[in-house]
């Protein structure tokens, strides 16, 4: 009986895995996909790509050499400059809030696309960006905002994280190499004028939001919203020294919010056999040269509100970030066999000089090897 039960369950699960076939067959070149944002007070960044099949995750088709313009009903035109890989940008001072604008695109194949003319939305100020430590020790950062005129209701946020971290060891030694063979023959003192040592100890890393962060207060009686933005797990590197979060807030129309919400659900839930099937993404951009050709994208324009917060390690109780380091005490005669470790400091001397030294994993000495850079950000204190 038990065997029959397991067989039935296995057959049922196998039958549930139906392959999703999109109802519309895309051409080999794919449909135009328009992503990005247009800020009323600058800048604008638009990425043009081509759609690919759902099961194709290995390639991205960039739409290059296109002419991209922002056109106003008052006949004003702003030409976006291509920065490469399908990314087009422009940094104006401000757009006229009384005008309506549309995005116009002409590809290198002379196909033309245009969005609807849209109004410039005004985003309310950010009330607060705050953080709280939960019962696991992690830190949740959230944003609070409201529109006293009850005119916004739909929001989008982007985040830029930056954090400082440091090496665990400062090295005063270096490998000594044969000038002809360049083979390691021992250890020598490292002098400040021999290498950018100070640039090895302090680094900065950053991470920008890649998921869509959306929020709506439309179901409430007042236009007020509290939205979690970033979660930092306990005892991780981001709060090892000093951390900064830069938040940008945009106001959306209801149609743009619904489009982005569909896009968010598609990107996060596709692939789960118990999740929703991909929804059709119908935006406000159309093809002028072929009205039957689908276009994926929604263009909205709004000013943005910004706020930056700082969190120091000593402000978060019990934060204990430790980077794993391997150490070895090495005899100088064996230095070439331990070239995978960095020499750090002498351990034993004799009349001839250093006999043994402490060697450490390179990532614990050179902070750049952990993915960051040693160039201090311009906004860093």
Secondary structure, DSSP 8 states (H G I E B T S, - for coil): -HHHHHHHHHHHHHHH------SS---TT--EEEEEEEETTS-EEEEEEE---TT--S--EE--S-EEEEEETTS-EEEEEEEETTEEEE--S---TTSEEEEEEE-TT--EEEE--EEEE----EEEEEEEE-TTS-EEEEEEEE-TTS---EEEEEEEEEEEEE-S----EEEEE-TTT--EEEEEE--TTTS-GGGGTEEEEEEE--S-EEEE-TTSSS-EEEEEEEEE-TT-GGGSSEEEEEEEEEE--HHHHHHHHHHHHHHHHTT-TTS--------SEEESS-TTS--B----EE-EEEEEEEEEGGGSTT--------EEEEEGGGGGGGTTEEEEEEEEEETTEEEEEEEEEGGGT-GGGGT-BSS--TT--
